[in-house]
Amino acid sequence: MRLSKTFVKTLREAPKDETAKNAQLLIRAGYIHKEMAGVYSYLPLGLRVIENIKKVVREELNRIGAEELQLTVLQNPKPWELSGRWTANEMDIWFKTELSSGGELGLGPTHEEPVTNLLKEYIKSYRDLPVLVYQIQTKFRNELRAKSGILRTREFLMKDMYSFTTDEEEHKKIYRAVEEAYGRIYDRLGIGEDTFETFASGGIFSKYSHEFQTVLPVGEDEIYFNKDKSIVLNKEVLEPEVLEEFGIDENELEKTNGAEVGNIFTLKYKYSEPLGLKFQDKEGKQETVFMGCYGIGVSRVLGVVVEKYADENGLVFPEEVAPYKYHFVAVGERGLAKASEIYERNREKDEILLDDRDVRFGEKMKDSELLGIPYRVLISDRLLEQGNVEVTNRRSGKIETISIDKFVASL
């Protein structure tokens, strides 16, 4: 990308009604645009970050044998009526729309019902199981208060995955594989060190579910660590019998805030039973399929990364998340010519953001800090006279002057 060619402009100030740091910085840097409360558009740089997060998620889920599909956003009421989740009394976050011919459809807040209904066409025998399918799709939830920037919105991007097995034992194998895959995902996205698998309420499905909570001062959840951080509990399960079960003294617990970036649930027969998803076992008997579900908030992860790494000057992105690896700041006639030459020669690698704008040097440097690309490469007339470029690590602030030939070779 050449900054001189893009329609996006950086802003000195964020919208006055935006209080969350993640949204303020992403809006100022031209990554996202606020349409209304809880609804954001992703601009070219923001979309590249989202695609990078999706790429990591896909690679790790495909690695454990999951298959990607794309379910419809518009929801047929019938499967939801069977599960008892169609009316506002049963689930109060619906967005619904009326058909001109009568009746109504919903906008998908999640997809347990439709994916279960779909697989009735394909699961007939134990030989058809297990099945592990996922999608990365926009979801819609009528949140009472959309707040915290992109950490809690009414329209958001989620990876939702569903497992279908013959029994609980088979389910547990997939559950463990997903736990491990999630660990790898968060490590690669740069938040693994501060993200903990946390015991949370299992609702009516099981004693516990597991959330993946990233320690964050602005996180909406209260979480509690034991001394060595081997056990982490959500406040909602912090009860005497739970502490006794884990052998934890309440006085030793450390409280902090967390932002949920993923969750995994054992669903058992909650959806397969009412929707009639069954299979024929080895003895020819009809049995109900055992289910689990597994979510990651893709757009929320972006907000968490911003909150975790940003500093007083702007965004700071880990390499695997960043829209580009290098931000070329071209200064002077010769500097611009050389930067453009290197950029054109390496366009296929798609790793370079080139600031070739005709603006002041100070503005280019401020925007470089704001945009948060991992490495700023200053290519100026003065440096080129000595055969060098200057490379600054955005996260550490370390500045290195190296020969331009060595730098080009490293590309």
N, C-alpha and C positions, 0 to 999 in steps of 0.2 A: 504494500500500500504506500502510495505517495500522499503525504498530508496535504500537498498543494491541490490534489485532485478530489479529495473527499468532501462531501457536503457537510460533514460533522465539524462543529467548532467546539473548542473547550470554553468553559465558562469560569469567570472569576468567583461567582457566587452560585450556590445551589438555590432552588426554589425556597421561599420563606416558609412554606408549610411542610417542608421535609426536615424532620428532626433526626432521623437515623443516619449515623455516619456512613454506613455502607451505601445507602441511596444517594446521600449528598455527594460523595466522591465519585460514584459511578455516573451520576448525572453531569457533574462538572467536567469529568474527563471525556464525556461523550460516548460512554458505553451503553447507557440506557436512557430512555425518555419516559417521564411520568405522564401517563394519559389521564389518570384520575386516582383517587384513593385506592390503594391496593392493586393497581393495574399498571404494568410497565411494558414498554416496547424495548426490544433489544436491537441496538444499532450495530453497524458492522464490527466494531471491536468487541462489544459485549457478546455478540453472536459467536464470534470466534472462540471466546472463552467458554461459553456454554458448550460448543461443539467439542472442545478439548476435554471438558468434564465428561461428556457423553461418551467420548472415545475410550477413556479410561474405564468407565463403567461397563461398556460393551465388551471390551477385551477381557476383563476379569470374569464377567458372567458367562461369556462364551467358553471360557477356559474350563468352567465346571459343567459344561454341557447344556446350558440354557439356550433356548431358541427365542429369537426376537420376532414379534408380530406387531400389528397395529390394529387396535380395536376402535370402534366408532366413538366419537365424542357424544353424539346424540344418543340418548338412552330410551329404549323401549320400556315402558312402565311394568310390563308383565313379570319379568324375572324379579324385579325389585318388590313387587307386590307379594310374590311368593315367599321372599325372604323376610318380609315385614319391614322394609326400609324405604317405602315410597312416599309416605305422607310426611308432612312437616313435623307432626307430633313424634314420629319415629326417628327422623333425621332432619334437623332444622337448618342444614347448610345447603339445601338444594337451590340451584338456579333452574327454573323451568320455563318453557315457552309453549304457547298455545298454537295448535295447528289451525290453518284457515278452514280445514274441513271438519274441525272439531277434535276434542281430545288434547292431550298435551304430551310433550317429550321433556326429558331432563338433559342437562349438560353434566357429563360424567365427573363426579367428585372422587371416584375410585372405581375399580372394575371387577370386584369379586363376582357379582351376579352375572354380568355379560360373559365373562370368560368361562364360568362354570356352565352356563347355558350353551355356549358354543361347543364346549368339549363333549357334551352329550352326543354330538354327531360323530365323534372320533374315538371315544373310549367305550369299548364294548367288553373287553376281556382283560384279564390280568396281564396278558402279553402286551397290552397297549400302555402299560404303566411301568415306571413312573414317567410323568410329564412335568417339565419345568419350562415355563414360558414367561417372557417379560416384554414390556413395551416402555418407551420413553415418550411421554405424551403430556400435553397441556391438560390440566385439571381445573375444575371450577368449584369453589366453595364460598358460600355466602357468609363470610366471616362477619361477626357483629362489629368488630373493630379491627380493620386491617391496619397493622402498625409495624414498626421496626423495619421499614424499608422493604427489601425483598426477602426478609426473613419470615414475614407472614403476609401473604397476599390473597386476593380473591381469585386470581388467575395465575397459575404457576406450573412449572415443569417438573414432572415427577417420573422416576423410574419405578414402576410397580411390577412385581413378579409374583407368580403363583405356582405352587407345587401341588401335584396330584399323585398320590401313592396308594398302594394297596392297604397299608396299615401304618401304625405309629412308628414301628421300628424302621421301616423304609423312609418315613418322613424325617426321622431324627438324623439319618445319614445326610440327607439334603440340607437340613437345617445347619448342621455342623459345617458343611461345605460352603454354605452361604456366609456363615460367620467368618470363616477364613478369607473368603473373597472380599467381604466388606473391609476387613483389616488391610488387605493389600490395596484396595481402592483408596482408602483414606490416607494411607502412607504415600501413595503416588500423588495424591492431590495436595500434599503438604500439610495435612491436619492430623495425621495419624498419631503423633506424639501426644496431642492433647485431646484425643477422642477415645472415649471409654465405653465399653459395652456395659450397659446399665440395666439392672433389674427394675422392671416397671410392671404395672398391673396387666395381668393377662385377661382381664374382663371375665366374660362368661366362658371363654375358650380354654384357658389353662390358668394355672396358679400365677405364672409370670409370663410376660413377654420380654423382649430385649430391645432396648433403645440404644442407639449410638449417639452419645452426647459429647459435643465438643465444649470444653471448658471455655467460657466466654462471659465477661462481665455483664453484657447486655442480654444474655440468654434468658429465656422465659421460664426455664425449669430450675427448681432447686434440686441439687444432687448432693449425695453424701458419700465420702470415701472412708474406708477403714484405714488403718495406719499405713499399710504398704500398698494401698490403692489396688489391691487384688479383687476387692468387692466394692461395687458402686451401686448405690440405691437411689431411685427416684423418691422424692418426698412422699408421693402417693402410696408407697408401700412401706413407709417408715413406721412400723408398728412393733409392739413388744414381741409378738410371736415370730415375726420375721427376723428381728435381731437375735432372738434365741436360736432360731433355725441356723443362722449363719455364725453363731458364736461370737457376736459383736457386742461390746459394751458401748452404749449410746454416747458416753462421755468421750470416747476415743474418736468419734466421727468428726470429720472435717466437712463443713458446708461450703458449697460454691454454686455458681450459676452455670448452666449449660444450655447450649442450643442443639436441639435434636436434628441430626443430619441423616438419620436412618432408623428403621425399626424392622423387627421380624416377629411374626406371630404364628402360633399354632392355632389353626382354625377348627381342626377336627372336622365335624360334620355340619357346622353351622350353615353352610351354603349348599353343600352337596346333597344333604337330606331333603330340604324343602324343594330344591330344583330337580331332584330325581336323578342325580349323577351316580350311576351304578356300574358295576363291572361283574363279569362272571369269573369266579375263582377257579382253582384247579379241580375242585370237586363238582363244578357246575352250578354252584350256589350264587345267587345274586347278593353282592355286598356293596355297601356305600363307600365311595371314594373318600380317602382321608386327605385333608387340605392344609396348606400353609400359605402365608403371604409375606412379602418382603419389599419394603419401600426405601427409596432414597430420594430426598428432595434435591433435585439437580440445581434448580435456580437458587434454592436456599443455601446449598453448598457454596455457591459463588458469594453470597452475602457473608457467610461465615469466614471464608478466605479473606475477604476484604477487611472485616472487623479484626481478624487475627493479625494480619500483616501490615496494614496501612500505618503510616506515620504522619507527622505533622505537615509533611510536604505533599502527600498524596497517596496513591495506590502503590502497593508492592506485591507483585505476583510471583509465585514459584514458577519455575521453568515449564513444568508439565501443564500448567493452567494458563499461562500467559498467552495473549493473542499473537505475539511475536517474541522471538528470543532477543533480537537486537533492535535498538532504536538508533538509527544513524542521524546525527545532528550535523548537517553540512553548513560550514561557515566560510564565506569568501568564494570568489569565482572559481579558483582552482579546487577548493574544497568541495564545492557543489559538483564540479565535473567529475572528480574522483569518486565521490560518494555515489553518484548516479551510475558511473561505470561499474562499480562493484555490485551495486543493487541490480542492474540489468543482467549482469553475468550470473547472478545467483537467484534470479526470480523463480525458477522452478522449485527451489527448496522452500520458498515462501516463509522465510524466517526473519525478514527485514522490514521494519517500518522506517521509511525515509522521510525525514523532515526537510523538505526542499522548499519550504515557504519563503517568501520575501518579507520576512519580519525580523525584528530585532533579536540579537543573540540572547539577551536576557529572557525574552518571551519563549524562545525555543527551549532554553534550559529549564524554565519554570514548568513548561508543559511536559518536558521529559520526566521531571519528578512526579507530576500529577498522574501521568499515564501509567507509570509503574512497570514498564518493560524491564526484564531482568538485567540487560546490559546496554548501557548507553555508550555509543561509539562516536566520539567527537572527531570529525575530519575537517580540519581547517587549513588555510593557507600556511599559517605559521608552523603547525605540526608537520605538514607535508614537506616543508623546506628541510626538515631534519629526517625525513623518511619515516615518520611515525604517525600513529593515531593514539588517542587516549580512550581507554576503556574503563568505565565506572560500573561497579557492581551495585545495582540499585538497593539491594537489601543490606549489604554490609557497609556500603559507602566507600569501599576500597577502590582507589584509582591506580591504574597501571598504564604506563606509557610503553608501547611496544612497536616494533617495526611494522610498517604497513604490509610488507611481504609476509611476515610471520602471521599477522592477523588474517590476511586473505587465505593463506594456506590452511588456517584452522577452520575456515568456513567449509 
